[in-house]
Amino acid sequence: MNEAIRASELRVIGADGTQIGVLRREEAIARAYEVGLDLVEVSPNANPPVARIVDWGKYNYQKSKQQQKNKKKTVSDLKQIRMGLKIGDHDLDIKLKKIREFLDQGHKVRITAFFRGRELAHKDIGYKLLERVTEKLADTAIVDQEPQLAGKHLSIVVRSNPRAKN
């Protein structure tokens, strides 16, 4: 019998955020009706469950906006730059400039050297290229992930150096 009583009781929070206290379900609904708002159960697993007196439309809108905001935060901030093994010095400088822009914006950057045809037999050239890139980025970047060979792609991940900004 005690559980049945507890199940009909709610900890109620008012429309202005103040704690009203533990009320019977019918009494909480009546209070919400008096104010012209809705009673929303916000934490059903609590003991007793927590309900809030709110405008349902406004509450639902804010909840959906918060979910969209959280969804945007989970977007990966990993940018990718690809280059072949036969890249010229000027083209490499252009790629390095773009990498620095990404790092300044706070992104991590995956730098990928890709092998074509028989180039795969000379993996050392790819490692030397990535080593050259990291040397040129030494003032602004730290290697976050060492070179990894995956199929025809050799890649590293760099992030901005926090000490370089000071």
N, C-alpha and C positions, 0 to 999 in steps of 0.2 A: 504494500500500500504506500509506503514511503517513497518508492521509486516513481509511482504514478503521480504523486504530488510534485516531486522534483521535476518530472517531465513536463508538468504544466506550469512550472515557474521559469521565469526568464530574468536575467540581469539586464536591465534596460538603461540605455544611454539616450539622453534627450537630444533634441534637434540642435541645440547649441553646444553639444559635446559634454554636458555635465552628466554625472552618474545619478540616475534617479533611484536605483536600488533594485532589489529582487522583488518582482511583482508576479502575480498570477497572470497567465497568458491573456485571459479575458480583460483583466484590468489594464494591461499594457496596450491591448488593441483599442480599448475605450479611450485611453490617454492620447493615443495617436489620432484617433478620430476627432477628439475635441480640438486638437490643434490643426486639423485638416491635412495631416500628413499620413504616411504609411509606416507600418512596423516591419522592419527588415531584419531577418536573422543573419548576423554577420559572422558569428562563430558558433556553429552548431555542436562542435565537439567539446566545448568548454563545459564545466560543471558549476553552476547551471549555464545553459546556453545563453549567449549574448545576443541581444537584439537592439536595434537602433531605430529611433523615430526620425525618418528622413522623407524628403520628397523623392519618390521612387525614380521618376524620370531623370532628375538631376543626379541622383546617386548612380544610376546605370550609365549615364553619359560620362561622368567622371571616371567610373571604373573602366569603361571601354577606352577612354583617352589614356589612362594610366597603362593599360595593356599595350596600346599602340606605342607609347613612349618606351616601355620596357622592351618591346620587340625591336625597335630601332637601335637600342643599345647593344643588342646581341649580334648585330651585323658585324661580320669580320672586318677588322681594320688591317688586313694583310693585302698589300699591293704586290703585283708581280711584274717583273721586267725580264724579257727574254732577249738573248743575244746568241748569235752563231759564233763559232770558233774563229772565223775569218773576219771578224769585225775590225774595221779600220780605227785609227786613233781618234779621228774627229767624231765618228759615230759613237765610239765609246764615251767620249767626253759629253756628248748630248745625253746619252743614257745616264751617266753619272749625275748630270745636272737634274734630270727628272727624279732620280733616286733621292737626291738631297732635298728636293721639294717635298716628296712624300715623307721623308724623315722629319722635316721641319713641321709638317702638319700632324706629326705624332703617330704615323702609321709604321708598321713593320713592313719590310720589303723582302720578297723572295726574288733572288736573282738567279735566273736559270740560263745555263749554257746548254745548247742542244747540239747533238752530234748528227751529221748527215752521212749516210753511206758508210764509206770506209773510215771516216773520222773516228768511229767508235774504237778502232784499233789503237788510237793514240789518245788515250784518256788523260795522259799527263799534260797535254796541251790545254784541255778543259780546266784542270786543276790550276795550271799556271795562269790562265785567264782570270779565274775567280780570285786567285791570290793577288793578281795585279789590281783587280777591282777593289778588294778589301784594303790594299795598301793606299790607294788613292782616296778611299773613304775613311781612312783611319782617324782623321780629325773630327768627323761628325758621326761615325757609326761604330757599333760594336757587333761582332758576329754573335748572333743568338743561336744559330744552329749550324754546326759544322757541315762541310760539303757532303752531300749524299747523292749517290748515283742510282737513279731509278730508270731502268730501260735506256732510252737515248737522251735522258735529261740529267744533268749534273746541277744541283741547286744548293744555295745557302740562304739563310734568313738573317737579315741584319736589322738592328733597331737603333734608334738615336742614342747617342752617348750623353747622358745627363750632365756630365762634367764639362762637356764641350760648350754648353750654353752659358755657363757661368763665367 
